[in-house]
Amino acid sequence: MQRSAFFRLLFPLLIYFGSRFVFNQATETANNPAPYNPPPSNPAVTNVAQVPAATVQNLPTEQIEQLIHEKINDYRISQGLPALSLDYRITNESRKYSEKMASGEAEFSHDGFDERAENLEKQALKYESVGENLAMLQGYDDLATEAVNGWIASPGHHKNIVGDYELTGIGVVKNEAGEYYFTQLFLKRL
């Protein structure tokens, strides 16, 4: 009995700190979804798959974000799931939170997740569900691979990666101490 009570308390804590997931009971119907605005193209971003591994650590954060997106989609496809579309509004929200954590304005935690989800709705992203993965890394040559492999190995983060989502956004910010903060938001539209 005591062991069962222990796991009933521990499991919700692991899920809370590992990832956050919320369902929205919005009034918009599935027959009237919000319009989708594709992200603007960014010619400054090169194909990160062509960058030698030894130079991955020196990539701009935008390229690390793109590489994470590719790795997440490769994993989803390997699991028989559809690829996620990158949405610039979700990426912007992810970058804002990574910046707050990197600057020390916010702790490395999922605190404020509901506010981030509400901010997405304010940007015409009415959702059925939204999830969030976070990471903080320093000292790795291939940051994107480390972040994605860490998320895949974590049950709560993995649940978001393979979840029933359509859109994603990734924000990576490096602070002066050389720490990289990662936020990935996942969204399923109504």
PyMOL commands that set and color helices and strands:
alter all, ss='L'
color gray80, all
select helices_A, chain A and resi 2-18+48-50+53-58+61-78+88-103+113-122+143-153+155-161
alter helices_A, ss='H'
color red, helices_A
select strands_A, chain A and resi 20-23+85-86+127-137+167-174+180-189
alter strands_A, ss='S'
color yellow, strands_A
deselect
rebuild
show_as cartoon
